[in-house]
Amino acid sequence: MESDLPPMAFKDKDGNMIGFDIDLAKATCDKLGVKYEEKIIDWSKKEDELNSGNIDCIWDGMSYNTERANSMNLSDSYLDIKLVITVKSGSIKSVNDLKGKKVGVQKDTTSEDVLKKLSIYSADNTVYDEMVNLLKKLEEGQVDAVIMDDIVVQYYINSNNKNNLTILPDILNEEKYVIGFRKNDGALRNEIQNILNDLKKDGTTDKIYNKWFGKNNTSNDDSTLFKVRGFLKNPLIPTPFKRSVIFSIVLGIVAYYAHLLESNKSILNETQQLVNCKIIRLYILTIRLRYINGNFK
């Protein structure tokens, strides 16, 4: 793991590693019945450290991508995050304003991958460093913007009262944190995954999340509104494609409500027929009762 990625894994004032990933890993090791041990590594050499046997897994805010899935045995997602752009308040309004600006990312991360796909990308204007260092460089004016995980930025802003920093509305990508194991360690991967599932069910994961983030958001957010909003704000998706998808969604909604209205009309007709039938039966019953009682005229 890295030594400075709050709130996932970082050192406290006494030099002890703390964070969401640390607490979740310790809870997992307790269930597994093994001793928890952490090792600080160079993030750019994480696969080498794993395959050499120096570490047994990579557990430190690592996002899923195809390249990692091909080189490692990955767990299911345990946390959903978004890649966002952070700037000094009032300086830059959108991703399109970054052309010719210095943008900071951490090397060998999905943030770097996404940046290289943007039209504003320039190798000469790209600054590499660890995430927290990049945020400090942003405050000092050494970079104009940084691209990184939203939870890292939000934690930095909230815990340090950084009102001078702003997260832009552009969502560059929605990602999932996973744990990486060696390709031939399928048994270990499955054992860890089963424990993670149990920790989620018994509420342990939620308690750890609440400790670091203040509210429960470890379950996947399948909200349609959330996904549409992220889709619309993603600058990597062409505008014509966005329009066609939104148009299809609108047509689908209209068709659904038209069908619902037609179904309601059918139900109302059947109900009216049933009511009329009951009235007729009640009238006949009343006549019969009056006849029996000798009141029929």
C-alpha positions as CSV (number, residue, x, y, z in Angstrom):
1,M,0.0,0.0,0.0
2,E,0.9,3.7,-0.3
3,S,1.8,5.6,2.9
4,D,-0.3,8.7,2.1
5,L,-3.7,8.2,0.6
6,P,-6.2,9.6,3.1
7,P,-8.9,8.5,4.0
8,M,-8.0,5.0,2.6
9,A,-4.5,4.5,4.1
10,F,-2.2,7.1,5.7
11,K,-0.1,7.7,8.8
12,D,-1.4,9.4,11.9
13,K,0.7,11.8,14.1
14,D,2.4,8.8,15.8
15,G,3.4,7.1,12.5
16,N,0.7,4.4,12.6
17,M,-1.2,3.5,9.5
18,I,-4.9,4.3,9.7
19,G,-7.8,4.6,7.2
20,F,-10.8,2.9,5.7
21,D,-8.7,0.2,3.9
22,I,-6.6,-0.4,7.0
23,D,-9.7,-1.0,9.2
24,L,-11.4,-3.2,6.6
25,A,-8.2,-5.2,6.1
26,K,-7.8,-5.7,9.8
27,A,-11.4,-6.9,10.2
28,T,-10.9,-9.3,7.4
29,C,-7.7,-10.7,8.9
30,D,-9.4,-11.2,12.2
31,K,-12.1,-13.2,10.6
32,L,-9.6,-15.2,8.6
33,G,-7.5,-15.9,11.7
34,V,-4.3,-14.5,10.3
35,K,-1.9,-11.7,11.5
36,Y,-2.5,-8.4,9.7
37,E,0.7,-7.0,8.2
38,E,1.1,-3.9,6.1
39,K,4.0,-3.1,3.7
40,I,4.6,0.3,2.1
41,I,5.5,-0.1,-1.6
42,D,6.2,2.0,-4.7
43,W,2.8,2.2,-6.4
44,S,4.3,2.1,-9.9
45,K,5.9,-1.3,-9.0
46,K,2.9,-2.9,-7.3
47,E,2.5,-5.8,-9.7
48,D,6.2,-6.7,-9.3
49,E,5.9,-6.6,-5.5
50,L,2.8,-8.9,-5.7
51,N,4.2,-11.4,-8.2
52,S,7.6,-11.6,-6.4
53,G,5.8,-12.7,-3.2
54,N,6.8,-9.7,-1.2
55,I,3.1,-8.9,-0.6
56,D,0.1,-11.2,-0.7
57,C,-2.4,-8.6,-2.0
58,I,-2.8,-5.0,-3.2
59,W,-5.3,-3.3,-1.0
60,D,-5.2,0.4,-1.1
61,G,-7.8,2.3,-3.1
62,M,-7.0,0.5,-6.4
63,S,-9.5,1.0,-9.1
64,Y,-10.6,-1.7,-11.5
65,N,-9.5,-1.6,-15.1
66,T,-9.0,-4.2,-17.9
67,E,-5.2,-4.2,-17.7
68,R,-5.3,-5.0,-14.0
69,A,-7.9,-7.7,-14.5
70,N,-5.6,-9.4,-17.0
71,S,-2.6,-9.3,-14.8
72,M,-4.2,-9.9,-11.4
73,N,-7.0,-11.9,-9.7
74,L,-9.3,-9.1,-8.6
75,S,-12.0,-9.1,-5.9
76,D,-15.5,-7.8,-6.3
77,S,-15.9,-4.0,-5.8
78,Y,-16.0,-3.0,-2.2
79,L,-16.3,0.8,-2.8
80,D,-17.6,2.9,-5.6
81,I,-15.9,6.2,-6.5
82,K,-15.8,8.9,-9.2
83,L,-12.9,10.6,-10.9
84,V,-13.2,14.4,-10.6
85,I,-11.4,17.6,-11.4
86,T,-10.4,19.8,-8.5
87,V,-9.3,23.5,-9.0
88,K,-8.9,26.6,-7.0
89,S,-12.3,28.2,-6.3
90,G,-13.3,30.6,-9.1
91,S,-10.5,29.8,-11.4
92,I,-11.7,27.1,-13.9
93,K,-15.4,26.3,-14.7
94,S,-15.2,23.0,-16.7
95,V,-12.9,20.5,-18.3
96,N,-12.8,22.5,-21.5
97,D,-11.1,25.3,-19.7
98,L,-8.0,23.1,-19.0
99,K,-6.5,23.5,-22.4
100,G,-3.0,24.8,-22.0
101,K,-3.2,24.4,-18.2
102,K,-1.0,22.3,-16.0
103,V,-2.9,19.3,-14.8
104,G,-1.7,17.0,-12.0
105,V,-2.3,13.2,-11.8
106,Q,-0.6,10.3,-10.0
107,K,1.4,8.1,-12.3
108,D,0.2,4.6,-13.2
109,T,-3.4,5.3,-12.1
110,T,-6.7,5.4,-13.8
111,S,-6.6,9.1,-13.5
112,E,-3.6,9.2,-15.8
113,D,-5.4,6.9,-18.2
114,V,-8.5,9.2,-18.3
115,L,-6.4,12.4,-18.7
116,K,-4.7,11.0,-21.8
117,K,-8.1,10.4,-23.4
118,L,-9.2,14.0,-23.0
119,S,-8.9,16.5,-25.8
120,I,-7.1,18.9,-23.5
121,Y,-4.3,16.5,-22.7
122,S,-0.7,17.6,-23.2
123,A,2.3,15.6,-22.0
124,D,4.2,18.9,-21.5
125,N,1.5,20.2,-19.2
126,T,1.1,17.0,-17.1
127,V,2.5,17.0,-13.6
128,Y,3.0,13.7,-11.7
129,D,3.0,13.2,-7.9
130,E,1.1,11.5,-5.1
131,M,-2.5,12.6,-4.6
132,V,-2.0,14.6,-1.4
133,N,1.1,16.3,-2.8
134,L,-0.8,17.3,-5.9
135,L,-3.5,18.9,-3.8
136,K,-0.8,20.9,-2.0
137,K,0.7,21.9,-5.3
138,L,-2.7,23.1,-6.5
139,E,-3.0,25.3,-3.5
140,E,0.5,26.7,-4.1
141,G,-0.3,27.4,-7.7
142,Q,2.2,24.9,-9.2
143,V,-0.7,23.2,-11.1
144,D,-4.0,24.6,-12.3
145,A,-6.1,21.4,-11.7
146,V,-5.8,17.9,-10.4
147,I,-7.6,14.7,-11.4
148,M,-8.2,12.1,-8.8
149,D,-10.7,10.1,-6.7
150,D,-13.6,12.2,-5.3
151,I,-13.4,10.6,-1.8
152,V,-9.7,11.6,-1.5
153,V,-10.4,15.2,-2.5
154,Q,-13.6,15.5,-0.4
155,Y,-11.8,14.1,2.7
156,Y,-8.9,16.6,2.2
157,I,-11.2,19.5,1.8
158,N,-13.4,18.6,4.8
159,S,-10.7,17.6,7.2
160,N,-8.5,20.7,6.5
161,N,-11.3,23.2,5.9
162,K,-10.1,24.0,2.4
163,N,-12.7,26.4,1.2
164,N,-10.3,27.6,-1.5
165,L,-10.7,24.4,-3.5
166,T,-13.6,23.4,-5.7
167,I,-14.6,20.1,-7.2
168,L,-16.0,20.7,-10.8
169,P,-19.3,19.1,-11.8
170,D,-17.6,17.1,-14.6
171,I,-17.5,13.4,-13.7
172,L,-14.7,11.9,-15.8
173,N,-15.3,8.3,-14.8
174,E,-17.2,6.1,-12.3
175,E,-14.9,3.5,-10.9
176,K,-14.8,0.6,-8.4
177,Y,-12.1,-0.1,-5.8
178,V,-10.9,-3.7,-5.8
179,I,-8.3,-5.9,-4.1
180,G,-5.6,-7.4,-6.3
181,F,-4.2,-11.0,-5.8
182,R,-1.8,-13.1,-7.8
183,K,-3.3,-14.9,-10.7
184,N,-2.7,-18.3,-9.2
185,D,-4.1,-17.3,-5.8
186,G,-7.7,-18.0,-6.6
187,A,-8.4,-19.8,-3.3
188,L,-7.1,-16.8,-1.2
189,R,-9.1,-14.4,-3.3
190,N,-12.3,-16.4,-2.8
191,E,-11.7,-16.8,0.9
192,I,-11.2,-13.0,1.3
193,Q,-14.2,-12.3,-0.9
194,N,-16.4,-14.5,1.3
195,I,-15.3,-12.7,4.4
196,L,-15.9,-9.3,2.8
197,N,-19.4,-10.5,1.9
198,D,-20.0,-11.5,5.6
199,L,-18.6,-8.2,6.9
200,K,-21.1,-6.4,4.6
201,K,-24.0,-8.5,5.8
202,D,-23.3,-8.1,9.5
203,G,-22.9,-4.3,9.3
204,T,-19.1,-4.1,10.0
205,T,-18.3,-2.5,6.6
206,D,-21.0,0.1,7.1
207,K,-19.6,1.0,10.6
208,I,-16.1,1.4,9.1
209,Y,-17.5,3.5,6.3
210,N,-19.5,5.7,8.7
211,K,-16.3,6.3,10.7
212,W,-14.4,7.7,7.8
213,F,-17.1,9.2,5.5
214,G,-20.0,10.0,7.8
215,K,-22.7,8.1,6.0
216,N,-23.3,4.7,4.5
217,N,-22.4,4.5,0.8
218,T,-20.6,1.2,0.5
219,S,-23.4,-0.4,-1.4
220,N,-23.6,0.2,-5.1
221,D,-25.6,3.3,-6.1
222,D,-27.9,2.0,-8.7
223,S,-30.1,5.1,-8.8
224,T,-31.1,5.9,-12.3
225,L,-30.8,9.6,-11.7
226,F,-27.3,9.2,-10.4
227,K,-26.2,7.2,-13.5
228,V,-27.9,9.6,-15.9
229,R,-26.2,12.6,-14.2
230,G,-22.8,11.0,-14.4
231,F,-23.4,9.9,-18.0
232,L,-24.3,13.5,-19.1
233,K,-21.3,15.0,-17.3
234,N,-18.8,12.6,-18.7
235,P,-16.7,14.6,-21.3
236,L,-15.4,11.4,-22.8
237,I,-18.8,10.5,-24.3
238,P,-19.7,12.3,-27.5
239,T,-22.6,14.7,-27.3
240,P,-24.6,13.2,-30.3
241,F,-24.5,9.8,-28.5
242,K,-25.7,11.4,-25.3
243,R,-28.6,13.1,-27.1
244,S,-29.7,9.9,-28.8
245,V,-29.6,8.0,-25.5
246,I,-31.6,10.7,-23.6
247,F,-34.1,10.8,-26.5
248,S,-34.6,7.0,-26.2
249,I,-35.1,7.3,-22.5
250,V,-37.7,10.0,-23.0
251,L,-39.6,7.9,-25.6
252,G,-39.5,4.9,-23.2
253,I,-41.0,7.0,-20.4
254,V,-43.8,8.3,-22.7
255,A,-44.5,4.8,-23.9
256,Y,-44.6,3.5,-20.4
257,Y,-47.1,6.1,-19.2
258,A,-49.3,5.7,-22.3
259,H,-49.5,1.9,-21.5
260,L,-50.2,2.7,-17.9
261,L,-53.0,5.1,-18.8
262,E,-54.5,2.5,-21.2
263,S,-54.3,-0.2,-18.5
264,N,-56.0,2.2,-16.0
265,K,-58.9,2.8,-18.5
266,S,-59.4,-0.9,-18.8
267,I,-59.4,-1.4,-15.0
268,L,-61.9,1.5,-14.6
269,N,-64.2,-0.1,-17.2
270,E,-64.1,-3.4,-15.5
271,T,-64.7,-1.8,-12.1
272,Q,-67.7,0.1,-13.4
273,Q,-69.2,-3.0,-14.9
274,L,-68.7,-4.8,-11.6
275,V,-70.3,-2.0,-9.7
276,N,-73.3,-1.9,-12.0
277,C,-73.7,-5.7,-11.7
278,K,-73.6,-5.4,-7.8
279,I,-76.3,-2.6,-7.9
280,I,-78.6,-4.8,-10.1
281,R,-78.1,-7.8,-7.7
282,L,-78.8,-5.6,-4.7
283,Y,-82.0,-4.2,-6.3
284,I,-83.2,-7.7,-7.1
285,L,-82.4,-8.8,-3.5
286,T,-84.3,-5.8,-2.1
287,I,-87.4,-6.7,-4.2
288,R,-87.3,-10.3,-3.0
289,L,-87.1,-9.2,0.6
290,R,-90.0,-6.8,0.3
291,Y,-92.0,-9.5,-1.4
292,I,-91.3,-12.0,1.4
293,N,-92.3,-9.4,4.0
294,G,-95.5,-8.7,2.2
295,N,-94.5,-5.1,1.3
296,F,-94.3,-5.6,-2.4
297,K,-96.6,-3.3,-4.4
